[in-house]
Amino acid sequence: MRGLTKLADAIDALNSAVGRAVSWLCVLMVLIGAWNAVARYLGRFVGVDLSSNSFIEAQWYLFSLLFLLGAGATLRDDSHVRVDVLYGRLGPRGKAWIDLVGTLVFLLPFCVFGVVESWDWVANSWAGLEGSPDPGGLPRYPLKTVVPVAFLLLGLQGVSMVIRKATLLFGAPGPGAPEAHDG
């Protein structure tokens, strides 16, 4: 059981690091968005187009990266959206059961499906070095690569959740977690 807890700790650390790193993309996204807004008006004033499709797409790409790569950290921190009809009224063991079953039945199969189904889509994008259809746009293939990576990170966080909830339900909690990540 201790080895599994160490695995869960490593997964949590990975998604926490990725989450912290991509959180900085929000700052960059806001700065690019502000530049786009200022550049449109300033460009009209000076008669030169200071904005471009690449800036607009960069903002969209950064939002995509923030959303996709932040999903694992969001799940780890229990900050995701939850339909709280019954869950909020349950104690820690009841919540653990719902989390365990939900992760095994819905989350992990969904993540496997996401990786498998996006694989050819990403490979085709790389094969043609897919770019934006808009003039001056950015390449699409690097961004598409993030989709299966995001599903993998989210699935790994699901594995961590299964370990932690199973430990809470079936094993003696040791140092390093289940209560610390209980929502």
ChimeraX attribute file (.defattr): number of C-alpha atoms within 10 A of each C-alpha:
attribute: neighborCount
match mode: 1-to-1
recipient: residues
	/A:1	13
	/A:2	12
	/A:3	8
	/A:4	14
	/A:5	20
	/A:6	15
	/A:7	16
	/A:8	24
	/A:9	16
	/A:10	14
	/A:11	23
	/A:12	23
	/A:13	14
	/A:14	17
	/A:15	24
	/A:16	18
	/A:17	14
	/A:18	18
	/A:19	20
	/A:20	13
	/A:21	13
	/A:22	19
	/A:23	16
	/A:24	12
	/A:25	18
	/A:26	16
	/A:27	12
	/A:28	15
	/A:29	20
	/A:30	14
	/A:31	13
	/A:32	19
	/A:33	17
	/A:34	11
	/A:35	16
	/A:36	19
	/A:37	13
	/A:38	13
	/A:39	17
	/A:40	15
	/A:41	14
	/A:42	16
	/A:43	13
	/A:44	11
	/A:45	10
	/A:46	9
	/A:47	9
	/A:48	11
	/A:49	13
	/A:50	16
	/A:51	17
	/A:52	15
	/A:53	15
	/A:54	17
	/A:55	19
	/A:56	18
	/A:57	19
	/A:58	18
	/A:59	21
	/A:60	15
	/A:61	20
	/A:62	21
	/A:63	17
	/A:64	17
	/A:65	21
	/A:66	20
	/A:67	17
	/A:68	19
	/A:69	24
	/A:70	24
	/A:71	23
	/A:72	28
	/A:73	24
	/A:74	18
	/A:75	17
	/A:76	24
	/A:77	16
	/A:78	13
	/A:79	11
	/A:80	12
	/A:81	8
	/A:82	9
	/A:83	8
	/A:84	8
	/A:85	7
	/A:86	10
	/A:87	15
	/A:88	13
	/A:89	10
	/A:90	11
	/A:91	10
	/A:92	16
	/A:93	13
	/A:94	15
	/A:95	17
	/A:96	24
	/A:97	16
	/A:98	15
	/A:99	22
	/A:100	22
	/A:101	13
	/A:102	14
	/A:103	20
	/A:104	16
	/A:105	11
	/A:106	11
	/A:107	20
	/A:108	21
	/A:109	13
	/A:110	16
	/A:111	20
	/A:112	16
	/A:113	14
	/A:114	18
	/A:115	18
	/A:116	13
	/A:117	12
	/A:118	19
	/A:119	16
	/A:120	11
	/A:121	16
	/A:122	20
	/A:123	14
	/A:124	13
	/A:125	19
	/A:126	17
	/A:127	10
	/A:128	9
	/A:129	12
	/A:130	16
	/A:131	16
	/A:132	14
	/A:133	10
	/A:134	10
	/A:135	10
	/A:136	13
	/A:137	16
	/A:138	20
	/A:139	17
	/A:140	18
	/A:141	20
	/A:142	16
	/A:143	15
	/A:144	21
	/A:145	17
	/A:146	17
	/A:147	20
	/A:148	22
	/A:149	16
	/A:150	21
	/A:151	25
	/A:152	19
	/A:153	23
	/A:154	28
	/A:155	23
	/A:156	21
	/A:157	27
	/A:158	25
	/A:159	21
	/A:160	22
	/A:161	25
	/A:162	22
	/A:163	21
	/A:164	28
	/A:165	28
	/A:166	19
	/A:167	20
	/A:168	20
	/A:169	17
	/A:170	9
	/A:171	11
	/A:172	11
	/A:173	18
	/A:174	13
	/A:175	10
	/A:176	14
	/A:177	17
	/A:178	22
	/A:179	14
	/A:180	10
	/A:181	14
	/A:182	18
	/A:183	15
